[in-house]
Amino acid sequence: MPKRFRAFLPALAMLALASLPDTARSQETEVDLELVLAVDVSLSMDDDEQRLQRQGYVAAFRHADVIRAIRTGIHGRIAVAFVEWAGDDVQRLVVPWTVVDGASTAAAFADALERAPIAGRRRTSISGALLYAAGLFESNGFKGLRRVIDVSGDGPNNMGPPVAATRDQVVRSGIVINGLPIVLKLGDPAGFHQAGDLDVYYKDCVIGGPGAFLIGVRDAREFPEAIRKKLILEIAGTRPRVTLAQAKTPREPTDCLIGEKIWETLWD
């Protein structure tokens, strides 16, 4: 499909959903949350870090606190899908939509995720990941009280549509975007976010929607706890108190095109 049409897919999908007859909607399974976990597997993260990240999600779905959060919802169940992404047009549905309503279904989701291979790819297109994830909500057979994309990444958007405009488009369709910025390699010249303020970039340019929040990871050992905490907050629909490092002087507005500019500088 030509790239110029891709940006319109979520809006067209929402229009199609609105035109469905009531009988089709009544057949959807009601859940507390429809959640897409969109995980960065770009080559800026090495194999060990990618495995730690994956294992963090596996462990979270086996954790009693996550299962308890799911069971205490109005319906006592969520629908979740797991996506890995890198450059524009590089997205892979690792585990399709799955109902998780207790220990056995959570373990089955974790097992499927643990068995799946990890395929690292080049470049970082957060906007491409958001558009792909937004499209997964349509005709998925679920009717959630909330729709959330949980996007992780270790660098700014460096290809595909502008990330802030894409964020706004997805949020307008009724989807909340939360973030898990990963800052593990500060100062690396290979195109990572060198300033060490990726959490600020995610706050200003990536997350959005009612109650949107982020939890940053600055040490690979933080993956399990950060992922588990984030899942519990998303399932419960609770917004945490997140404090970003504050500069002594007022900071300049975040340049949401910084990733594209870094990439162009590297390859000029």
C-alpha positions in Angstrom: 0.0 0.0 0.0 1.4 3.5 -0.9 2.8 5.3 2.2 0.7 8.3 1.6 -2.5 6.3 2.3 -1.2 4.7 5.5 -1.8 7.7 7.7 -5.5 7.6 6.9 -6.0 3.9 8.0 -7.0 4.5 11.6 -9.5 7.2 10.7 -11.0 5.0 8.0 -11.2 2.0 10.3 -13.0 4.0 13.0 -15.5 5.2 10.4 -16.1 1.6 9.3 -16.6 0.5 13.0 -19.2 3.3 13.5 -21.1 1.9 10.5 -21.4 -1.6 11.8 -24.9 -2.8 12.7 -25.7 -3.1 16.4 -26.0 -6.9 16.0 -22.3 -7.0 15.0 -21.2 -4.9 18.0 -23.3 -7.0 20.4 -21.3 -10.1 19.4 -18.0 -8.4 20.6 -16.5 -9.8 23.8 -16.6 -7.1 26.5 -13.3 -6.6 28.3 -12.0 -4.0 30.7 -9.0 -3.1 28.5 -7.8 -3.6 24.9 -4.1 -3.4 25.1 -1.4 -3.5 22.4 2.1 -3.9 23.7 4.3 -2.3 21.0 7.9 -3.2 21.7 11.0 -1.8 20.0 13.4 -4.4 18.6 15.6 -2.0 16.6 19.3 -2.9 16.4 20.2 -0.1 18.8 19.3 -2.6 21.5 21.7 -5.5 21.7 20.6 -9.2 21.9 20.9 -9.3 25.7 18.8 -6.2 26.2 16.2 -7.4 23.8 16.0 -10.8 25.6 15.8 -9.0 29.0 13.0 -6.8 27.6 11.1 -9.8 26.3 11.6 -11.8 29.5 10.2 -8.8 31.4 6.9 -9.1 29.7 6.9 -12.9 30.1 7.5 -12.6 33.8 4.9 -9.8 34.2 2.1 -12.0 32.8 3.1 -14.8 35.2 3.1 -12.4 38.2 0.4 -12.7 40.8 0.0 -8.9 41.1 -0.7 -8.5 37.3 -3.2 -11.4 37.4 -4.9 -9.8 40.5 -5.2 -6.5 38.7 -6.9 -8.2 35.8 -9.3 -10.1 37.9 -10.4 -7.0 39.9 -11.7 -5.2 36.8 -15.4 -4.8 36.0 -15.4 -7.7 33.6 -12.3 -9.4 35.1 -10.6 -9.8 31.7 -8.5 -7.9 29.2 -7.6 -8.4 25.6 -3.9 -8.1 24.8 -1.7 -8.3 21.6 2.1 -8.1 21.4 3.8 -6.4 18.5 7.5 -5.9 17.8 8.6 -3.0 15.6 11.6 -1.2 14.2 11.7 0.8 11.0 8.8 2.0 8.9 6.8 -1.0 7.6 8.7 -3.2 10.0 6.1 -4.5 12.4 5.4 -8.0 13.5 2.4 -9.4 15.4 4.2 -11.8 17.7 1.1 -12.8 19.8 -2.3 -12.0 18.4 -5.3 -10.8 20.4 -5.7 -13.0 23.4 -8.2 -12.8 26.3 -6.5 -12.9 29.7 -8.8 -13.5 32.6 -6.8 -15.4 35.1 -3.7 -17.4 35.9 -4.1 -20.0 33.2 -4.8 -17.6 30.3 -2.0 -15.3 31.5 0.4 -18.2 31.6 -0.6 -19.3 28.1 0.0 -15.7 26.8 3.4 -15.7 28.5 4.3 -19.1 27.1 3.5 -18.0 23.6 5.5 -14.9 24.0 8.5 -16.8 25.4 8.5 -19.3 22.5 8.4 -16.7 19.8 11.8 -15.7 18.3 13.1 -12.1 18.5 13.9 -10.5 15.1 15.9 -7.3 15.4 15.7 -4.8 12.5 17.1 -1.5 11.6 15.8 2.1 12.2 13.2 3.4 14.6 9.7 4.4 13.4 7.5 5.1 16.4 5.0 6.6 14.1 4.8 3.4 12.0 4.4 1.4 15.2 1.5 3.6 16.4 -0.3 3.4 13.1 0.1 -0.3 12.9 -1.0 -0.8 16.5 -4.0 1.5 16.1 -5.2 -0.6 13.1 -5.2 -3.8 15.3 -8.1 -2.5 17.4 -10.5 -2.5 14.5 -12.6 -5.6 14.0 -10.7 -7.4 16.7 -13.9 -8.9 18.2 -13.6 -7.0 21.5 -15.4 -4.1 23.2 -13.2 -2.6 25.8 -13.9 0.1 28.3 -10.5 1.5 27.3 -8.1 1.1 24.4 -4.3 1.6 25.1 -1.1 1.3 23.1 1.9 0.8 25.3 4.9 1.7 23.2 8.5 1.1 24.3 11.6 2.5 22.5 15.2 3.5 23.0 15.4 6.3 20.6 13.4 9.0 18.8 11.4 8.5 15.6 13.8 8.6 12.7 11.7 7.5 9.8 8.0 7.4 8.7 5.4 10.1 9.3 6.1 12.8 12.0 5.5 11.2 15.4 3.7 14.1 17.1 1.1 14.4 14.3 0.7 10.6 14.3 0.2 10.6 18.0 -2.5 13.2 17.8 -4.3 11.3 15.0 -4.3 8.0 17.0 -5.5 9.8 20.2 -8.4 11.4 18.3 -9.6 7.9 17.4 -10.1 7.2 21.1 -6.8 5.4 21.9 -4.5 6.3 24.8 -0.7 6.0 24.2 1.6 5.3 27.1 5.3 5.1 26.9 8.3 3.0 28.2 11.3 5.0 27.1 14.5 3.0 27.4 17.7 5.0 28.0 20.6 2.6 28.2 23.3 4.0 26.0 23.8 7.6 26.6 26.2 9.5 24.3 26.4 6.7 21.7 27.1 8.3 18.3 25.2 5.8 16.3 22.0 7.7 16.2 20.5 7.1 19.7 19.0 9.9 21.7 22.3 11.4 22.9 21.0 14.0 25.3 19.7 11.5 27.8 16.2 13.1 27.9 14.3 10.4 26.0 11.7 10.5 28.7 11.1 14.1 28.0 10.9 13.4 24.3 8.3 10.6 25.0 6.3 12.9 27.2 6.2 15.8 24.7 6.1 13.9 21.4 4.8 10.3 21.9 2.3 9.7 24.7 -1.1 11.2 24.7 -4.8 10.8 25.6 -6.6 10.9 28.9 -4.4 9.7 31.7 -1.4 9.0 29.5 1.8 8.3 31.4 5.3 7.0 31.0 7.8 5.0 33.1 11.4 5.2 32.0 14.1 2.5 32.1 17.7 3.6 32.7 19.2 0.2 33.6 18.5 -3.1 32.0 18.0 -4.6 35.4 14.9 -2.3 35.8 13.0 -4.0 32.9 11.0 -6.6 35.0 9.8 -4.2 37.7 9.1 -1.3 35.3 7.1 -3.5 32.9 5.2 -5.1 35.7 4.4 -1.8 37.3 3.3 -0.3 34.0 1.0 -3.2 33.2 -0.7 -3.0 36.6 -1.3 0.7 36.2 -2.6 0.3 32.7 -4.9 -2.5 33.7 -6.2 -0.6 36.7 -6.6 2.6 34.7 -4.5 4.5 37.2 -2.2 7.4 36.3 1.0 7.3 38.4 2.8 10.4 39.7 5.8 10.6 37.2 8.4 13.2 37.9 10.8 14.1 35.2 14.2 15.7 35.8 13.7 19.5 35.9 16.3 21.9 34.5 17.2 24.9 36.6 16.3 27.2 33.7 13.2 26.8 31.6 13.8 24.3 28.9 13.2 24.8 25.2 10.2 23.0 23.6 11.1 19.5 22.6 12.0 19.1 18.9 9.9 16.2 17.9 11.8 15.9 14.6 15.2 15.4 16.4 15.4 11.7 15.4 15.1 12.5 11.7 17.7 15.3 12.1 20.2 13.1 13.9 19.8 10.4 11.2 20.3 13.0 8.4 23.4 14.3 10.1 24.9 10.8 10.5 24.5 10.1 6.8 25.3 13.4 5.2 
